[in-house]
Amino acid sequence: VGGLTPDEYLHPNPKVDKFIRSQMGSNAKVKEGELLNWNAPEVDCVVPEAEWGFEALLRSDIQRFAEEHGLKTQRLTFDDAQDMSPLVADLYREWYREERK
């Protein structure tokens, strides 16, 4: 679905309802007026997802590994986790193109 707040993900709401309905077959039985939702597990803690953070303590290990193996590092920052999607899609497209050669 993408772009959901934690509350929207966990509780029935029109965005999730619309997505679930779009994935259902035409024979699905749904009560009129009922908002559909997935059965997400109960939350036991709130932490950022991997897309939203980086453990600063890893930086020195990554840089050391790169230097030892003749690699370069580049730090990418962005405002929204989805901002990288077009770049990642292009990267995979190029990898697949190269693999077919």
C-alpha positions as CSV (number, residue, x, y, z in Angstrom):
1,V,0.0,0.0,0.0
2,G,2.8,2.4,0.9
3,G,2.6,5.8,2.5
4,L,0.5,4.6,5.4
5,T,0.9,5.9,8.9
6,P,1.3,3.3,11.6
7,D,-2.2,4.0,12.8
8,E,-3.6,3.5,9.3
9,Y,-1.8,0.2,9.0
10,L,-3.1,-1.1,12.3
11,H,-6.7,0.0,12.2
12,P,-9.5,-0.2,9.6
13,N,-9.4,2.8,7.3
14,P,-10.5,3.7,3.8
15,K,-7.0,3.4,2.2
16,V,-6.5,-0.2,3.3
17,D,-10.1,-1.1,2.6
18,K,-9.7,0.2,-1.0
19,F,-6.5,-1.7,-1.5
20,I,-7.9,-5.0,-0.1
21,R,-11.0,-4.7,-2.2
22,S,-8.9,-4.1,-5.4
23,Q,-7.2,-7.5,-4.7
24,M,-10.3,-9.5,-4.1
25,G,-12.0,-11.6,-6.6
26,S,-15.5,-10.7,-7.9
27,N,-17.0,-13.6,-5.9
28,A,-15.8,-12.3,-2.5
29,K,-18.4,-12.0,0.2
30,V,-18.2,-8.6,2.0
31,K,-20.7,-7.1,4.4
32,E,-22.1,-3.7,3.2
33,G,-20.4,-0.8,4.9
34,E,-17.7,-2.9,6.5
35,L,-14.2,-1.6,6.3
36,L,-11.8,-4.4,5.4
37,N,-8.5,-4.6,7.2
38,W,-5.7,-7.1,7.5
39,N,-5.1,-8.8,10.8
40,A,-1.9,-7.1,11.9
41,P,-0.3,-8.4,15.1
42,E,-0.5,-6.4,18.2
43,V,2.2,-3.8,18.6
44,D,4.7,-4.5,21.4
45,C,7.1,-1.7,20.6
46,V,7.5,1.3,18.3
47,V,10.8,1.6,16.4
48,P,11.8,3.1,13.1
49,E,11.8,0.8,10.1
50,A,15.1,0.2,8.4
51,E,14.2,2.6,5.6
52,W,14.2,5.4,8.1
53,G,17.4,5.1,9.9
54,F,21.0,4.1,10.1
55,E,23.0,3.1,13.1
56,A,25.8,5.6,13.2
57,L,28.0,3.1,15.0
58,L,28.1,1.0,11.8
59,R,29.7,3.8,9.8
60,S,33.3,3.2,10.9
61,D,33.0,-0.6,10.4
62,I,31.6,0.0,6.9
63,Q,34.4,2.5,6.0
64,R,37.1,0.2,7.4
65,F,35.8,-2.8,5.4
66,A,35.6,-0.7,2.2
67,E,39.1,0.6,2.6
68,E,40.5,-2.9,3.3
69,H,38.8,-4.2,0.1
70,G,39.5,-1.2,-2.2
71,L,35.9,-0.2,-2.2
72,K,34.3,3.3,-2.1
73,T,31.4,4.2,0.1
74,Q,28.7,6.8,-0.6
75,R,26.0,8.0,1.9
76,L,22.6,8.6,0.5
77,T,20.0,10.6,2.3
78,F,16.4,11.3,1.4
79,D,13.2,12.6,2.9
80,D,10.9,9.6,2.1
81,A,11.6,5.9,1.9
82,Q,9.8,5.8,-1.5
83,D,12.2,8.4,-3.0
84,M,14.8,5.7,-3.7
85,S,12.3,3.5,-5.6
86,P,13.0,4.8,-9.1
87,L,16.7,4.6,-8.6
88,V,16.5,1.0,-7.3
89,A,14.2,0.0,-10.1
90,D,16.8,1.4,-12.6
91,L,19.6,-0.5,-10.9
92,Y,17.7,-3.8,-11.1
93,R,16.7,-3.1,-14.7
94,E,20.4,-2.6,-15.6
95,W,21.5,-5.8,-13.7
96,Y,18.8,-7.9,-15.5
97,R,19.9,-6.4,-18.8
98,E,23.5,-7.2,-18.1
99,E,22.6,-10.8,-17.0
100,R,20.8,-11.5,-20.4
101,K,24.0,-10.6,-22.4
